[in-house]
Amino acid sequence: MHPNISEEMTAAELQDHLEKTAMAFRVLVFSWARYEEEQTERGRRAVRNARFEWGKYAEEFFDEGDEGPDPTDLA
């Protein structure tokens, strides 16, 4: 998902890459949702907890070095 983007790339090439990246992300999310749905009730709870933990790590990753407002802060 991280190609060598250079200034020589055309707008069409960048748009194509963005569309492919978005599709890959959708496949990842839909796959996880299906995996979660196919679990037993007990397994679904464990998978949901893993999803919550993954979300926490993702939030920390995106917050590193970001001095802007917290996107989850609704106050």
N, C-alpha and C positions, 0 to 999 in steps of 0.2 A: 504494500500500500504506500510505501515511501519511495517513489521512483526518483531518479536523478532529474529533478525539475530544473530546467535551465531557461535562460532568457531567450534561447533560440526556439523554444516551443511555441507553436501557434496557439491562438485562442481556441481553435477547434480541437487541438490535441489536449489542451488542458481540460476543456469541457468533457471530452471523451474519457479522460482519466477520472475526473470527478464522478461521472455517471457510473463507471465501473466500480469505483470505490464505494459509492453509495449502495450499489446493488450487492456488493460483497458484505457490507455491513447489515443490510436487510436480511440476507440469507443467514448470517450469524444469529441475529436476534430471533428470526422466525424458527430457526433450528433449535435454539435454546427453549423457546416457548413450547415447541412440540415435545422436546425432551421432558420438560416439566409436566406437561399434560399427560404424558404416558406413564408417569410414576404412580405407584400406589399412594394411598393417603399418607402413610408413614414416610415414604421416600419423597413425596412432594414437599413435605415440611422441611426435610433436610436440604433439598435442592433450592427451595425458596430462601432458606438461611444462607446458602452459598451465594445466591444472587445478591442478597443484601450486602454480604461481605465484599463481593466483587464491586458493587456500587460504591462502597466506602473507599476502597482502594482507588477506584477510578476518580472519585472526587478529590482525593488527596493528590493524585498524579496531576490533575488539571489545575489544582490550586497552587502547586509549587511555583513560586516566583510571580504569582499573579497578585498584583496589588489592588485589583479592582474589587467591586462589591461581590459578595458571596451570592451566586445565582439562586441558592436555596433559601436565602434569607428573605422572608416575606414581610418583615417589619418595616 
